[in-house]
Amino acid sequence: MLLAEHYPPGEFQVVPSKVCGDAGVDGLVKGGIIYQCYATEEPVATAERTKNQKKKLRSEVAKFIKNGAKLKRLLGNAKICNWIFVFPQFADRELVACARELEAIIRTSDLDFVSDDFWICIEDGRKYIPAYMRLVDSGYARIRLEVPLTSPDDVDELALRTSFVSSLEKKMKSIVGSEGNPDDLVRSWLQHYLTGNNVLSELHGRFPEEYAKILRLKREHEEFLALQSALRYDCLPGAVVREQLTEYEKRLAEAVPGLDEYHIRQLVYEAVADWLIRCPLSI
């Protein structure tokens, strides 16, 4: 569906795989272009990602040669000049070198449905983000991000910044009371703060328009935060925090409907953690 959205109507032909497989291609484009899409499990190190991508290339080339008769039926009189592999991302030139080696094998395999100037192209899936966002806006897709995990060491490092966490500690003490220990709550909020910032960083790099929407909404919500919390003097401190979590989550889900529910929750907790750290909330 993504590639069909990328091309004008009538230019891209999806090849379904449900019945008897797709013969090793995800779609065809007029002029002898075929597509194959592949995504590895993320997050993963660059070396491991490249290893998996090379493995995919090799297995698909073997399938391509084996499925010659099936491909000819799909192509009709056309000859394949370009085989495009779309990966969510790639960062190693060795993947391109691998493509050069494999296209040479295909050229020498005596396949009459392959043109003399046949080549394999590796494309970064981020090229197709505009088409993907049109699908998101139409409700046919959701934004899923590859967010780095927050380690305990990251939390420890942030917790050492006394000036940064002092306001948070004070607010957590008012929630747990004189008999409670706020330390676990403080660490939890710091972890949410760091994780949410990782989500924001991914959005900034891959979906800048959605990132801008979220920052604008966060600023707008924050503008009235201190006064709202002061007017809730009759509420328990924990109730004020829960109220902000609920209200902001609802507003964020409405503002960015294509964002995965899990990421919305991460961003909500980041925002509230940030407000607990920076803003003069009356709790």
N, C-alpha and C positions, 0 to 999 in steps of 0.2 A: 504493500500500500504506500510506503514511503516513496519508492521510486516512481510509482504511478502518479503521485502528487507532484514529484519533481519535474516530470516531463509534461508537455502539452497533451491534451486529450488525443488519443489515437496513436501516440508515438511509442508508448511502452506496453508490452504484452507480458502480463504475469504468467508464470508457468506453475500451476498448482502441483503440489507434491502428494496430496492425500491419496489419489488413486494411481498406483504403479510408479510412484516417485516422480521427481521433476527432471530426471536425466542429468542431474548435476548442475542445473542453472536455475536461478530464481526468476529471471525475466529476460526478454529480448527487446531490442530497440531496432527500428528501421536502419538499414545501412550496415548490418552485420556486427552489431554490438551485443554481447551477452553479459549478464550480471550474476555475481554470486556474493552473498552477504554472510558474514561470520563474526560472532562476538565471543571472546573468551570470558571465563569467570573473573570478575573484578572484586576488590582490588588485587593486583598482581604486579610483581616486579617486571621491568622492561624486558629483561633477558628471558624470563619465563613466558611473557606474552609473545615475544618474537618467536620463541621455540614452538609454541602452540600454533601461531599463524603460519609458520613454515610447514608444519605438519599438515595443516589444513590445505595449503597450496598443493603439496605433493599428492595427497589423497584425492583431491578434486581433479588434478591432471590425469591421474591413473583412471579415474572414473570417466573423464572426458574422452579418453582414447577408447575405452571399453564400450562406451555408449554411443559410438558413432552412428549406428543405424537409427537410434531413437532421436538423436540430435538432427539428423538430416530430415526426418519427418517434420520436426518443429520448424526448421529453417526454410523448407521449400527450396527455391532456387538460389537463395542467398548464401553467401560465404561469410564465415566469421573472420573479421579483421581485428577485433578488439575484445578481450575478455577482461572485464573490470571486476576486481575483488574489492568490496567495501568492508573495511574494518572500523569499529568505533574510533580507534586511534592506532597509529603505529609510529615508532620512534627510532627505528634501527635501519640503516641503509642496507644491511645484509638481507633484509626481506625483499628489497628491490633487486638485489643481486640474485637471489633465489628465483625470482620471477623471470629474470633473463635466462637463467639456466633451463628452466622448465619450458619456456616458450620455444627454445631451440629444440627441445625434445619433441614438442608437438609438431614443429615445422618439418622434422625429419621422420614423422610417423606415417607418411603417405595417406593423409586424410584429405579427401577431395572436397570437403566442405569447409576447409581452412584456407584463407588467402595467403599469398606469398609474403605479404607484409604483416602477418599476424603478430600481435604482441599482447602481453599481459600488463595491465596497469593496476597499481595498488593505490586506492584512494582512502583518504581519511573521512570517516563518516560525518565529521563536523561540517563538511562541505554541504551536507543536506539538512542542516539545522533549520533554515527558512521553511523548507517543505515539511519538516517534522513539526514545527510550531503551528503550521496551518492545520495539521492533523490534531494537534493538542487543542487548538482553539475550537475545532469542530467536535471535540469529544471522542475522537477515534484513537487517541494515544494519550499517554501520561508521561510526565518527565520523571525519569529515574536517573539518579546520579551515582557516581563512583566516589564515595566519600571516605577519606582516610579515617581510620579508627583513632580515637583519643586514648593515649596510653596513661597509666597511672603516673609515670614520670612527668608527663606534660602537666598533669594536675598539680603534682608536687611543686614543680617549678613556678607555676602561677600562684600557688598558695604562699610562696615565700615573699611575694610582693605585698608587704604589709599595707602600704597606702592604698593598694588596689582592692584588698579584700576587707579592710576594716569596717566599711559601711555595711557590707554583706554580713559580716559576723554580728554586728550590732542588731541588724534586722532579724537574723536567725535566732538570736538570744531572746528577742521579744516574742517569737513564735513558740519556742520550746519552754520558756519560763525559767525561773531561777533554779529549778531542780533539774532541768534537762541539760544535755550536752549538744551544742550546735555544730560540732565539728563535722559530723557525717553529712548534715544538711549543706554545710558550706562546701564541702568537697563535691557533693552531688551537683550543686548549682554551677560550680566551676567547670565540671566536666561537661555539663550541658552548654555552657558558654563556649567552650572550645570546640565541641562537636558542631554546634550551630554555625560557628565561624568557618569551619571546614565546608559546610554546606553552602554558605554564602560565597566562599571562594570558588567553588565549583560552578555555581550559578553565574558568577561574574565572568568566568572564562568561557563558558559554553552557552549560556542563555542570558546575555546581558540585558535584554528587554525585561525579562521576568525579574532579574536582580534589581533593576531600577524600580519596578513596581513595589517590590518588597521593602526596599529602603524608604521609599516615599510613604508607604503605609505605616511603617514603623515610626517614622518621624511624626506623622500626623497623630498617631495613637499616643505617642510620648508627650505631645504638646499639652494634653489635658490630664496627664497622669497624676501629677502631684496634687492638683486640686481635687480630682476625683477621690484619691485615697484619703485626703484630709476630711472630705465630706462623709466618709464612711467611718467616722469615729466610734460609732456604736457597734462595729463589727470586730470580731476577733482577728488578729493579724493574719493568721493562716487563711481565713475566709477572704480577705482582700486579695491575697496572692492567687487563690483558686479562681476568684472572679476574673482577674486579669488573664489568666491562662485560658479560661473558657471564652471570654469575649474576643481576645486577640486571635484565637484559633478560628473562630467563626468568621471574622473579618478577613483573615489571611486566606482561608479556603475559598471565599467568595472572590477575592482579588486575583488569585492565581489558581483557577479551577483545574488546570492541567497538572499541577504538582502532586506527586505521590503523597498519600496520607502520612506515611512515615516521615517524610522530609518536612511536611507541614508541622508535625509535632516537634521535630528537632528545632525548627526555626522559631516556633512559639516559645519553647523553653530557653532558647538562646536569648530571645528578646527580653523575657521576664528576668533572666539572670542578669542581663546587661542593665536593666532598669533597677534591679535590686542593688547592683554594684554602684551605679552612677547617680541615680535620681533620689531626691529627698522625699521618699515616700513615707507617709504617716502610718506606720505599722508597728 
